Amino acid sequence: MGEFICVTQHFQPLTLACRKCLAVLQGHTSLVGQLQMREDILVTGGSDGSVRVWSLANYQAIHRLAAHDNSVTSLQFDNTRIVSGGSDGRVKVWDVKNGTLVRELSSPAEAVWRVVFEEEKAVIMASRGGRTIMEVWDFSPPTEDDSSRASTPASMPDHLDVEHGRPRSAILPATSPLAAHEDGTGDVTMADAADA
């Protein structure tokens, strides 16, 4: 049967009642867990691994992207690109106008929990080696003579903590009161941050 989305007009937040359903958008084959709307475009991501781009001007599908091998766990788009993350551990950048894959943003992880971007920086929250990590990526298009760009955030030698095998940016300076942990890793939990 598939999943559908009802596009409505006149939403009443206090009663949670919709006055008029303008369209029913069908296409995903399982739960739709991700969506974002911008002007007359709606982008959705489902447990079927697909990302769909819809026109809210005529309520038609514009693109169906076979994005991930499993659930789409995060997505965001702007006027030129869609960035999707999935439980398959991949982050992909898509051209919003023609629906083509531009590139994969990072090396595959165990799972991607969240992806957000602004301008040319993207933050990926993922599971790697049984740990939840955050990576900050520059995902501007490389220039032809740009051989200094890193293929991963941890591949830049001056930013790598060799002892822990991760980017130094993920570790607090030793002078921080939050860095004094019994395990000596400098990792900070949300509870630690609240106590500081």
N, C-alpha and C positions, 0 to 999 in steps of 0.2 A: 504494500500500500504506500509506504513512504511517509516522510514527514512533510509538514507544510508550515508556512508562516502566514499569519493574517496581518496585512498592512491596514492600519486603522487611522481614523481621523477623530479628533475631539476626545482625547483621553482624559478621564476624570480621576486624578490620583487619590482622592479621598474615598471614593467608592470602588475604585478599580474597575469601573465599567466603561466599555468602549461603545460609542454611539453608533458607529457605522464602519463596517468592514469594507475597505475599498478594493481589496484583492486578496486572493489566496495564492501564495507562491509555492509551487510544488517542484520537487526535484531531488532533494536529499533522500537517501534511502534509510537513514537512521537519525538519531537524536541530533538536533542542531544546538550546539552549545556555545558558539561564538558568532557574534554579529556586530557590525559597525555600519553606521549610516553617515553619509556626507553628501549634502545637497540632494541630487536626485539619484544617487547610487547607494545600493545596499550590498555589502559583502558578508557572506555567511560561511561558517565552517562547521562541518559535522563529524559525527563519529564514523561516518562512512569514508573519511579521509579526504573528502572533496571540499574545495573552496568554490563557491558560486558567486558570481557578480550579477546583480540584478539592476534593471532600470526601474526607478520609481516613477518615471514619467509615463511609461507604457506598461509597467508591471510584467516585463518579459526578462528572461534570462539573457545575459550578454555573453558570459563565459562560464564554462564548467571546467575547473582545473583539477586534474587528478594529482592532488598536492602531496598526500602522505599515505603511507602504508597502513595507517591506523588513524585514530582520532586526531582532529585538528584541535590543539589545546590552546592556541593563541593566534590572533591575527590583528593586523592594523593596516590601514591604507591611507594614502594621500592622493594627490592628483596624478601621480606618475607610477606609483608602485604599491604592491601589496606585499607585506611580509607575513609569512605564516610559520608557525611552529607546531610540531606534532609529537604524539607519544611515540613515534618512530625515531625520535631523537634528532630530527633534521629541522633546519631553519632555511626557508626558501624565499627568494625575492622574485616577484612576478611583475611583469609589465601590465599595468591596469588597463591600458587601452586595447592591447591586442591579445592579452591572456597568455603570453608566453613566459616560460621560465627564463629569468635573467641569470641567476646563479644560486648556488647554495652558499649561505653566509658563513657557516662554521663547520668544523669537522663534526661528524655525528656524535651525539651523546646517547645516554641510555634513554632519556626522555627530556623533552623541552616543556617547561611549565608555563613560561611567559616570555613574550617578546614585545618590546616597545621601542619606538624610534622617534627621533626628531632630527630634522635636517639630515646630516650625514653620520650620525652616531646611532647605534642600536645597542640595547642592553638585552642580553639573553639570560634567563634564569633556567638552569638545566640541572640534570642529575648526571654526574660523571664520577665513576669510581665509588658509587654508593653515597656520594655527598652532593648536597645541593650547592651549586656555585652560581655566581653572576659574572658574566663576561661583558666587557664593553668593547664594541667593534666600530671601526670606521668603515662604513660601507659605501663610500663614494666610489665612483668608477675609477679604476687605476689609469694613470696616464701611461703612454707608451714607454717613456724613459724613467718610470718610477720603479726601480729595482729595490728600493729600500723598504717597501711595504711588507709587513709581516703576514704570513699565511694564517697565523693564529695569534691571539693576544699573548700567549706564553712563549712564542718563538723569538721574541726580541730579547737578546741576552742581557741587556742592561735593565730589563724589567722582570727577570725571572728569579724567583727564589728557588735556588737549586735544591736546597734541603727538602722543601715540600713539593717541588715540581709544579708550581703554579705561578701565575703572575704576581709580582710584588704588590700590585695595586689592590689585591685581595687581602693583603696583610696590613695591619695597623703598624705605625712606627713603634719601635721599642719604648719610646718615651711616653706613649699613651697609657693612661691608667687602665684602659680596657685590655691592653696587651699582656698584662701580668696574669697568665693562666698557669695552673698546675701542669697542664700537658705541654706548655711551652710553644704552642703553635701560633698564638696570636689570633686565633679565630674568635669571632665575636658572635654570640647568640643574641636574639632579640631581647632576652631577659637581661643579658649583660648590658646592652645599650640602655635599657630602661633604668637600670640601677646607677648609671653614671651621672 
